[in-house]
């Protein structure tokens, strides 16, 4: 970015976490953008009270003029997690999109704060190697294209934690970070991700120190536990008979499932920017929710509807992973999933045991399952002779192909 453009920035809103990177970004912005005012913005998406403790004071001590902490927990679960759950989206067969699905709600609140305080720029601490820079900036472009986007990791010459710590020390800016930090983590109500350290070697098994949200399945209770989830039109309305808010329901499921080691995955994924990365993810409550919802779908959706919903899941997993939430395509795919969800009413029981979440019971007033038709015993509703005509028509093209081949011999 040219120096002339830098001087035009009068006020910038920074997505602030209180960590090393964003603590260094505040003074860097003021020094490199002609003393512009820096407003800190922190999104509470359920990462935990310990992550937010003293964050306003940290931001001010680093040079911010003010700090806005915005509670997004209920909105995140209700307006982002639930709609994505209805799509059934899982990225590359395993990843439940925990980091990806939080980005649009954070970006939206980031823009709202920027507009509220009259900023002419927004800033994030994402690296030039990751997916998040694309996700945030795509959302900014869709919501407030007039705002200038500043990405320090693509501009400054600092390349390591040592550089950042030295930068802060030279300016007498307090920071609790140190060189002993091993892993890069990102947490919210849905999950926590772990990268870095020994995980950068895909041949290295994760140590026990990696995992923070779930117990080791080997150490989980020897006695299984069940949890009952009740849905109304695709929305979770009760857990074990308790009517809780969307966020509190997820917290409840996280606690239950985490105690049984449910929700751990260790994957090598394809980043949007082209490289592969290895990460460990913990999504205890989300794993239970996804299993329960799909268990309910198995009762209610007919074969072709489920096939189409699965195609939506595959496509939408890339849409949300790539940061395209605020697009016509995402809107259409979410609408398709929501239409199927209109019939997703019922109860599902999931058994938790040593890292597994298994659906064991399901019921719904909209169920297409009929014991009369499915029974192996005697019935008065299904004439097995009808299957012969169906099979002849179903395999007609194969029959004609074979007949043609025989004629040509």
Beta strands, then each sheet from edge to edge (+ up, - down):
strand 1: 11-15
strand 2: 37-44
strand 3: 66-71
strand 4: 121-124
strand 5: 148-151
strand 6: 183-187
strand 7: 192-196
strand 8: 225-232
strand 9: 235-239
strand 10: 264-270
strand 11: 276-282
strand 12: 346-353
strand 13: 356-363
sheet 1: 3+ 2+ 1+ 4+ 5+
sheet 2: 6+ 7- 11+ 10-
sheet 3: 9+ 8- 12+ 13-
end
